[in-house]
């Protein structure tokens, strides 16, 4: 079978994951163009190098089988000098083209500004992303984790920071990398034109679970974005039945409330992700697991088995308590 088809079957493409070559934003398109320019230059250099080696190899073979006397060959020397000279000239020109294209791409990627952007604070933690939509009124501030909702065709500015070590924000199909430095805020501007879910990954080694520090940018229409905002602004849903009530009691009487916030309850710690609307998220544990009952249960019982080194400690709850807790958490739309 065709090896490309075999490869595609072995690695089914997860739509949107790490696709530098399928940009969803003007910033990403600029980076893609630069990629292709450098790729084509390098491909041409590779082909020329291989051709020259092949030619030299064939000639050396001819000389070896029919040794020629060494003679002065002025025409040959001139040719060689001309060849070396033009190779150096082409190299310098190619490097300048790449340099200029890099500067132009950098300006394009960094060039977006707006008086009225969607402002989002992004804080890196070992190993998850805290996402805050600040507002001068505290009760209008949204805090979520690992999923960055934005409206399409609207400039967005991410104000980055880190709570511990250096992380790096990298959504390959949207824009380039930006390091998140503790105590130092920087602004990343971008705008997504195509609705969709774009995956990203921490791109700076930040400890044991660096590879499990994913996030998503969810670009949606302005209406959908505003509906999401309104939903996120609400306090947590009240338990709808006895099972969920018991689950909330389990949450509030165990270690959960030492680290997490659920707005509308006594849980108000900011050490771990805000769980007020946990059930509205697609994934848990920084995009490590799907947000399903089974995955959530496994994560609560023994997060160290799934992400060794993570801050969350195991919670050996009795089965009934665990089921009630999951029911409650999955009701937090
Ligand atoms: Cu955070 Cu790597």
Boltz pocket constraint, residues with backbone or C-beta under 6 A from the ligand:
constraints:
  - pocket:
      binder: B
      contacts: [[A, 124], [A, 125], [A, 127], [A, 166], [A, 167], [A, 168], [A, 202], [A, 203], [A, 204], [A, 205], [A, 206], [A, 207], [A, 209], [A, 210], [A, 211], [A, 213]]
      max_distance: 6.0
